[in-house]
């Protein structure tokens, strides 16, 4: 059976994460400020030393570890020490110098900075069963006020060097995936322009990429210990971004109301966490991640309540993440819950879920786009059909024949008006928006034709028209057409149309008023709605849901209002 690649990657990640460190039976770690070579001795009495093993003081000091080599240690053939130190040091095993990292100095000028991580080979002669003492003579003049702390692990020398590199290689592979996904969605957000959630997701992927690179930099680059505080600050900043961008993405993806209130609350909580615990510490990062989880699952629950698509999936994912990080923290699976490993496994699960949601969203948008193309083609056909209806052509030609016989000059004008209307319709057929002046010209030509046909005085007025404005084709024409069809002239034989335009702060308002007597004949409902359906379809094609159409009878005739929201 073929194993899916993502499951294989997860298995390798967990295998590398569960590297077994040998239990050395630490029963004492103590620190004392000062410098005395007698403190290197195996049996020196250090009962009065500081058992915290760390200090914020700068200078020379000693750290002593008492360890017991039992059966596990005896099975190690080539014993190596993996030492983590925020200072330069000399290492003494049972009083014998076994190595150094940098050069210990009594002043900052004398000290040569050592690396944050270093490896020591323990001679076989010094690695017999029983109790031993590792004493570190340390100087930390270049420490960045993050406190000086020290620890070590022991295993096969080859393993302590190679195992971290295996884990780092796997994590960097994961970082590369994050980077590629981030680049793809960055270009996608640039192309879509209005897709803010896609841009936020891209930034989240880039942040995770940078966070992994910095988190595992210590295994690929053995940097001097003063850089450790800078690295921790960068990791803290990136964790802050991840903890903010994750719920921010869901706020925009689920289109949550009052987003600025949510965003302000998120930022305030994260800032308070950093003030209380300090940026650049593991406990701070864990609290920010916990806050990210709480805020994100709260958003998903609210979105579920509002029946937002994808909210159930995100809720389940966050429950699984909680199960991963909290419910399985007991042995023998405790190795899963090293903070950095569990964090990136959790984010990998979350990113896969988000990719699934975005893929479904893109599919829906593609389907909507294709439907829009079909609707646009259908509207073009409707526009052409409006002007070539057999009934309209037959009545127009009949009227034209009468005018040619009675008044050839008027007949020529009639033909010119008809030709102009056909030209305008042909020019508009392929357009989604046309200049308002072109639409007005179409209305005037139609009224001129109908004045010849029905021998009624159709008058046109306009107020506040801005020549640079655009409007979907033939929607005003359709309103005028309805006014001609369903209105009777006044006693003077006049039907008057008045178009008014108002540009408000966030709205554009077109009002087309018909001043005439309304016909009492009630047409079937489907007949009355045909013209308005065309107008609605055109408005939806151009403005989505940012429009309103309102038509009503008035004492003086009929009034139609089209409101377009511009925000």
C-alpha positions as a printed Julia matrix, in Angstrom:
567×3 Matrix{Float64}:
   0.0    0.0     0.0
   1.36   3.41   -0.96
   1.81   5.79    2.0
   0.71   9.39    1.26
   3.66  11.77    1.21
   2.25  14.14    3.84
   1.8   11.25    6.29
   5.37  10.09    5.59
   6.63  13.61    6.31
   4.68  13.68    9.58
   6.09  10.28   10.61
   9.67  11.4     9.92
   9.04  14.59   11.88
   7.74  12.69   14.89
  10.56  10.14   14.68
  13.16  12.9    14.72
  11.33  14.69   17.52
  11.38  11.64   19.79
  15.15  11.48   20.05
  15.86   9.79   23.37
  18.21  11.7    25.64
  19.98   9.48   28.17
  18.75   9.94   31.72
  21.86  11.01   33.61
  20.05  11.23   36.91
  20.63  14.96   37.48
  20.23  15.51   41.17
  22.1   18.78   41.56
  22.8   21.86   39.5
  24.24  24.82   41.3
  25.82  28.19   40.44
  28.15  30.53   42.3
  29.53  33.91   41.3
  33.31  34.26   41.52
  36.28  32.34   40.29
  38.17  29.61   42.17
  39.79  26.64   40.47
  39.09  24.54   43.58
  35.43  24.57   42.47
  36.32  22.17   39.64
  37.01  19.32   42.07
  34.66  16.33   41.98
  33.96  16.2    45.72
  33.84  19.94   46.42
  31.01  20.8    48.85
  28.59  23.07   46.89
  25.56  22.76   49.19
  25.44  26.52   49.74
  25.41  27.37   46.0
  22.43  28.82   44.1
  20.44  25.79   42.9
  18.54  27.79   40.22
  21.59  27.36   38.0
  21.13  30.74   36.28
  22.06  34.37   36.86
  21.54  37.84   35.42
  24.9   39.01   36.75
  27.77  39.49   34.31
  31.27  38.28   35.01
  32.97  35.01   35.84
  31.08  32.27   37.7
  30.88  28.49   37.99
  28.07  26.02   37.3
  28.31  22.47   38.71
  26.27  19.41   37.71
  26.29  16.13   39.67
  25.31  13.17   37.5
  25.02   9.44   37.97
  26.03   7.02   35.23
  23.69   4.06   35.35
  22.85   1.29   32.89
  21.76   3.67   30.11
  25.06   5.54   30.18
  27.02   2.29   30.23
  25.48   1.26   26.89
  26.86   4.35   25.14
  30.11   3.51   23.4
  31.34   6.96   22.35
  30.01   9.4    24.9
  29.37  12.93   23.73
  28.07  15.98   25.56
  25.67  18.41   23.91
  26.23  21.62   25.88
  23.93  24.66   25.73
  25.47  27.76   27.29
  24.92  31.49   27.18
  28.53  32.2    27.92
  32.09  31.15   27.12
  33.23  28.25   29.28
  35.87  25.75   30.3
  34.5   22.25   31.05
  35.95  20.12   33.86
  34.86  16.48   34.33
  35.71  15.28   37.82
  38.25  18.13   38.01
  39.9   17.33   34.64
  39.65  19.82   31.74
  37.85  18.09   28.82
  37.25  21.08   26.55
  36.35  24.74   26.19
  34.03  26.96   24.21
  35.51  30.36   23.38
  37.82  31.82   25.99
  36.82  32.73   29.53
  37.87  36.27   30.46
  37.66  38.44   33.53
  36.66  41.4    31.32
  34.69  41.76   28.11
  37.9   42.56   26.25
  39.66  39.43   27.47
  36.72  37.13   26.76
  36.41  35.42   23.36
  32.77  34.63   22.81
  31.85  30.96   22.61
  28.95  29.4    20.7
  25.48  28.93   22.13
  25.61  25.19   21.28
  28.79  23.14   21.44
  29.78  19.47   21.58
  32.36  17.75   23.8
  33.8   14.25   23.54
  34.01  12.49   26.9
  37.08  10.23   27.29
  36.28   6.59   28.16
  38.64   6.73   31.13
  36.45   9.4    32.74
  33.11   7.74   31.96
  32.96   4.85   34.41
  29.78   3.93   36.28
  29.0    5.96   39.38
  28.6    9.59   40.35
  30.47  12.32   38.45
  30.71  16.09   38.46
  30.67  18.4    35.44
  31.92  21.87   36.39
  31.74  24.79   33.95
  33.87  27.87   34.49
  31.86  30.56   32.66
  32.14  34.2    31.66
  29.19  36.05   30.11
  30.34  39.64   29.62
  28.55  39.86   26.25
  25.19  38.53   27.44
  22.15  40.57   26.35
  20.47  40.78   29.78
  18.35  37.69   29.12
  19.99  35.77   31.95
  22.75  33.21   31.76
  21.69  29.56   31.87
  23.38  26.27   31.07
  22.49  22.62   30.55
  23.78  19.55   28.71
  22.7   16.19   27.33
  24.68  13.02   26.73
  24.35  10.37   24.02
  26.37   8.73   21.3
  28.6   11.51   19.98
  27.54  10.82   16.39
  23.87  10.97   17.33
  24.02  14.25   19.22
  25.55  15.85   16.13
  23.42  14.16   13.43
  19.97  13.84   15.02
  19.36  17.6    15.32
  20.38  17.98   11.67
  17.81  15.37   10.63
  15.05  17.18   12.5
  16.26  20.5    11.05
  16.24  19.11    7.49
  12.64  17.94    7.89
  11.55  21.24    9.42
  13.3   23.22    6.69
  11.48  21.1     4.12
   8.25  22.11    5.85
   9.42  25.74    5.83
  10.02  25.49    2.08
   6.43  24.31    1.6
   5.19  27.28    3.64
   7.32  29.62    1.52
   6.01  28.26   -1.8
   2.41  28.44   -0.58
   3.05  32.0     0.62
   4.46  33.08   -2.76
   1.54  31.51   -4.64
  -1.12  33.22   -2.54
   0.79  36.51   -2.56
   0.61  36.63   -6.37
  -3.0   35.45   -6.2
  -3.89  38.27   -3.8
  -2.14  40.82   -6.07
  -4.13  39.56   -9.04
  -7.42  39.52   -7.16
  -6.62  42.86   -5.44
  -9.69  42.83   -3.16
  -8.97  39.45   -1.53
  -7.61  40.58    1.84
  -7.97  37.13    3.45
  -5.7   35.65    0.76
  -3.04  38.3     1.45
  -3.24  37.63    5.22
  -2.84  33.89    4.61
   0.2   34.58    2.44
   1.77  36.71    5.21
   1.02  33.94    7.74
   2.87  31.39    5.57
   5.88  33.72    5.23
   5.87  34.28    9.0
   5.82  30.52    9.67
   8.66  30.09    7.17
  10.78  32.69    8.97
   9.84  31.26   12.39
  11.0   27.74   11.43
  14.24  29.07    9.93
  15.07  31.02   13.09
  13.9   28.3    15.48
  16.26  25.69   13.94
  19.05  28.08   13.02
  20.91  26.96   16.15
  21.56  23.56   14.54
  22.74  24.84   11.14
  24.74  27.83   12.37
  26.54  27.61   15.7
  26.27  31.29   16.42
  28.09  33.08   19.28
  26.07  33.13   22.48
  25.43  36.96   22.44
  23.29  36.44   19.32
  20.96  34.17   21.25
  19.04  37.02   22.84
  18.61  38.67   19.41
  17.33  35.38   17.98
  14.88  35.0    20.87
  13.55  38.52   20.3
  13.05  37.78   16.58
  11.31  34.49   17.39
   9.11  36.32   19.91
   8.19  38.93   17.28
   7.36  36.27   14.68
   5.28  34.33   17.22
   3.42  37.58   17.95
   2.69  37.94   14.22
   1.52  34.32   13.89
  -0.73  34.71   16.93
  -2.24  37.85   15.41
  -2.46  36.86   11.73
  -4.19  33.52   12.39
  -7.37  34.91   14.01
  -7.17  37.94   11.69
  -7.42  35.59    8.7
 -10.56  33.95   10.1
 -12.09  37.34   10.88
 -11.85  38.29    7.2
 -12.53  34.84    5.76
 -15.77  34.46    7.74
 -16.59  38.16    7.16
 -17.15  38.78   10.87
 -19.01  41.93   11.94
 -17.24  44.65   13.95
 -13.84  43.39   12.87
 -12.02  46.44   14.27
 -13.31  45.62   17.75
 -12.01  42.04   17.41
  -8.66  43.27   16.06
  -8.23  45.8    18.86
  -8.99  43.17   21.49
  -6.55  40.69   19.88
  -3.72  43.22   19.81
  -4.38  44.42   23.33
  -4.28  40.88   24.74
  -1.04  40.03   22.9
   0.62  43.26   24.03
  -0.39  42.6    27.65
   1.07  39.07   27.46
   4.39  40.48   26.24
   4.45  43.19   28.89
   3.74  40.7    31.66
   6.07  37.9    30.55
   8.56  39.69   28.29
   9.12  39.28   24.55
  11.53  36.52   23.63
  10.77  33.89   26.26
   9.28  30.43   25.73
   6.57  31.02   28.3
   5.52  34.18   26.46
   5.39  32.33   23.15
   3.29  29.56   24.66
   0.83  32.07   26.15
   0.55  33.92   22.82
  -0.09  30.61   21.04
  -2.71  29.71   23.62
  -4.39  33.09   23.1
  -4.29  32.52   19.33
  -6.07  29.19   19.85
  -8.7   30.66   22.19
  -9.48  33.63   19.91
  -9.53  31.53   16.72
 -11.81  28.82   18.11
 -14.1   31.56   19.48
 -14.33  33.07   15.99
 -15.05  29.63   14.48
 -17.83  29.0    17.03
 -19.42  32.37   16.25
 -19.09  31.69   12.52
 -20.7   28.27   13.07
 -23.58  30.0    14.88
 -23.93  32.32   11.88
 -23.81  29.27    9.56
 -20.69  30.43    7.74
 -19.3   27.92    5.26
 -16.18  26.11    6.54
 -16.67  27.12   10.19
 -17.39  23.54   11.33
 -14.17  22.27    9.74
 -12.08  24.98   11.43
 -13.72  24.27   14.79
 -12.88  20.55   14.46
  -9.29  21.38   13.48
  -8.78  23.53   16.58
 -10.27  20.82   18.78
  -7.79  18.35   17.24
  -4.95  20.8    17.87
  -6.0   21.06   21.52
  -6.11  17.27   21.73
  -2.61  17.1    20.24
  -1.12  19.67   22.6
  -2.9   18.92   25.85
  -4.74  15.59   25.97
  -1.77  13.43   24.93
   0.92  15.0    27.07
   1.38  11.84   29.16
   4.05   9.19   28.65
   4.93   7.48   26.4
   3.87  10.27   23.96
   5.31  13.22   25.87
   8.05  13.61   23.24
   5.39  15.05   20.92
   4.97  18.06   23.12
   8.25  19.84   22.84
   6.75  23.26   22.27
   8.31  24.09   18.92
   7.58  20.67   17.35
   3.96  20.57   18.52
   3.49  24.19   17.38
   4.58  23.46   13.81
   2.64  20.19   13.62
  -0.45  22.11   14.78
   0.11  24.84   12.21
   0.65  22.26    9.47
  -2.75  20.74   10.23
  -4.29  24.22   10.27
  -2.62  25.29    7.0
  -3.89  22.13    5.25
  -7.42  22.95    6.44
  -7.11  26.58    5.24
  -5.79  25.43    1.86
  -8.84  23.19    1.54
 -11.15  26.12    2.35
  -9.38  28.46   -0.09
  -9.48  25.8    -2.81
 -13.23  25.44   -2.33
 -13.59  29.21   -2.34
 -11.63  29.51   -5.59
 -13.76  26.79   -7.12
 -16.94  28.63   -6.11
 -15.55  31.9    -7.46
 -14.63  30.16  -10.73
 -18.13  28.76  -11.05
 -19.6   32.18  -10.26
 -17.32  33.72  -12.91
 -18.41  31.2   -15.52
 -22.05  31.79  -14.59
 -21.44  35.52  -14.9
 -20.06  35.02  -18.41
 -23.14  33.02  -19.38
 -25.39  35.63  -17.78
 -23.52  38.4   -19.62
 -23.98  36.6   -22.94
 -27.65  36.1   -22.13
 -28.04  39.78  -21.28
 -26.39  40.75  -24.57
 -28.94  38.61  -26.38
 -31.74  40.2   -24.34
 -30.46  43.65  -25.28
 -30.49  42.82  -28.97
 -33.86  41.1   -28.73
 -35.32  44.23  -27.13
 -34.74  46.11  -30.37
 -35.54  43.44  -32.94
 -38.82  42.13  -31.56
 -41.09  41.25  -34.49
 -43.98  43.15  -32.91
 -41.86  46.29  -32.55
 -40.41  45.98  -36.07
 -43.8   45.36  -37.67
 -45.5   48.34  -35.99
 -42.51  50.59  -36.68
 -42.4   49.65  -40.39
 -46.16  50.17  -40.69
 -45.84  53.65  -39.18
 -42.86  54.35  -41.43
 -44.86  53.47  -44.54
 -47.59  55.91  -43.5
 -45.09  58.71  -42.87
 -43.34  58.12  -46.2
 -46.66  58.43  -48.01
 -47.9   61.44  -46.03
 -44.63  63.35  -45.49
 -41.49  62.0   -47.17
 -39.31  64.48  -45.2
 -40.71  63.27  -41.87
 -40.29  59.72  -43.13
 -36.58  60.32  -43.73
 -36.22  61.71  -40.19
 -38.05  58.67  -38.88
 -35.63  56.37  -40.74
 -32.61  58.28  -39.43
 -33.87  58.01  -35.82
 -34.48  54.28  -36.26
 -31.01  53.75  -37.75
 -29.39  55.72  -34.91
 -31.14  53.55  -32.31
 -29.98  50.36  -34.04
 -26.41  51.7   -34.16
 -26.44  52.53  -30.47
 -27.84  49.11  -29.56
 -25.16  47.41  -31.65
 -22.44  49.5   -30.01
 -23.68  48.71  -26.5
 -24.28  44.98  -26.97
 -20.8   43.85  -25.85
 -20.34  46.4   -23.05
 -20.92  45.93  -19.33
 -20.97  49.69  -18.65
 -21.55  52.57  -21.06
 -21.22  56.37  -20.67
 -24.37  57.94  -19.23
 -24.58  60.34  -22.18
 -24.7   57.41  -24.59
 -27.53  55.84  -22.59
 -29.42  59.16  -22.6
 -28.96  59.43  -26.37
 -30.48  55.96  -26.75
 -33.5   57.03  -24.68
 -33.97  60.17  -26.78
 -33.82  58.21  -30.06
 -36.37  55.74  -28.73
 -38.73  58.58  -27.72
 -38.28  60.18  -31.16
 -39.25  56.9   -32.85
 -42.27  56.45  -30.57
 -43.4   60.05  -31.21
 -43.6   59.2   -34.92
 -45.38  55.93  -34.24
 -47.95  57.12  -31.68
 -48.04  60.82  -32.56
 -47.58  61.74  -28.9
 -45.29  64.52  -27.7
 -42.6   62.73  -25.62
 -40.41  65.2   -23.73
 -37.06  64.54  -22.05
 -35.43  66.5   -19.23
 -32.3   65.82  -17.19
 -30.82  67.34  -14.04
 -27.4   67.0   -12.39
 -26.04  64.57  -15.0
 -22.23  64.05  -14.8
 -20.83  63.15  -18.22
 -18.04  60.96  -16.78
 -20.46  58.58  -15.05
 -21.14  55.1   -16.47
 -24.18  52.84  -16.21
 -25.18  49.35  -17.44
 -26.55  49.53  -21.01
 -30.27  49.99  -21.75
 -31.49  50.04  -18.13
 -32.76  53.63  -18.44
 -34.06  52.74  -21.89
 -36.03  49.87  -20.35
 -37.6   52.22  -17.76
 -38.51  54.69  -20.52
 -39.93  51.83  -22.59
 -42.12  50.77  -19.66
 -43.23  54.4   -19.24
 -44.25  54.63  -22.91
 -46.07  51.3   -22.79
 -47.97  51.75  -19.53
 -48.7   55.53  -19.62
 -51.28  57.78  -21.29
 -50.57  61.39  -22.28
 -52.05  64.26  -20.31
 -54.76  66.53  -21.71
 -52.14  68.38  -23.75
 -50.98  65.14  -25.38
 -47.62  65.13  -23.55
 -45.7   62.45  -21.67
 -42.66  63.87  -19.9
 -39.6   61.98  -18.61
 -37.22  63.61  -16.08
 -33.87  61.99  -15.19
 -32.14  63.25  -12.02
 -28.69  62.27  -10.75
 -27.37  62.77   -7.19
 -23.88  61.85   -5.99
 -23.89  61.4    -2.23
 -21.03  60.43    0.11
 -21.31  56.68   -0.47
 -24.12  56.46   -3.01
 -25.11  57.36   -6.55
 -28.84  57.89   -7.05
 -30.62  57.86  -10.43
 -34.29  58.9   -10.36
 -36.34  58.6   -13.57
 -39.82  60.13  -13.2
 -42.61  59.67  -15.74
 -45.21  62.44  -15.74
 -48.35  61.0   -17.33
 -51.56  59.16  -16.58
 -51.04  55.51  -15.66
 -53.01  52.97  -17.64
 -55.73  51.2   -15.64
 -55.22  47.98  -17.57
 -53.41  45.5   -15.33
 -50.96  43.32  -17.21
 -50.1   39.79  -16.05
 -47.45  39.82  -13.29
 -44.83  38.12  -15.48
 -45.32  40.73  -18.18
 -44.84  43.61  -15.73
 -41.69  42.06  -14.29
 -39.87  41.33  -17.56
 -38.38  44.82  -17.85
 -37.43  45.05  -14.18
 -35.82  41.59  -14.3
 -33.54  42.79  -17.09
 -32.58  45.86  -15.02
 -31.89  43.73  -11.91
 -29.74  41.3   -13.9
 -27.67  44.15  -15.36
 -27.2   45.82  -11.96
 -26.15  42.52  -10.36
 -23.66  41.88  -13.16
 -21.95  45.24  -12.64
 -22.36  45.97   -8.92
 -22.95  42.61   -7.21
 -25.19  43.34   -4.23
 -24.3   47.04   -3.89
 -27.48  48.39   -5.46
 -31.19  48.91   -4.86
 -34.09  49.23   -7.32
 -37.36  50.83   -6.27
 -40.3   51.53   -8.6
 -43.64  52.96   -7.5
 -46.69  54.76   -8.83
 -47.12  58.44   -7.94
 -49.94  60.94   -8.28
 -48.22  62.39  -11.35
 -47.28  59.09  -12.99
 -44.45  56.7   -12.14
 -41.09  56.97  -10.38
 -38.13  54.57  -10.57
 -35.05  54.93   -8.34
 -31.73  53.14   -8.79
 -29.3   53.48   -5.85
 -25.69  52.32   -6.3
 -23.46  52.02   -3.21
 -19.89  53.13   -3.9
 -18.12  51.98   -0.67
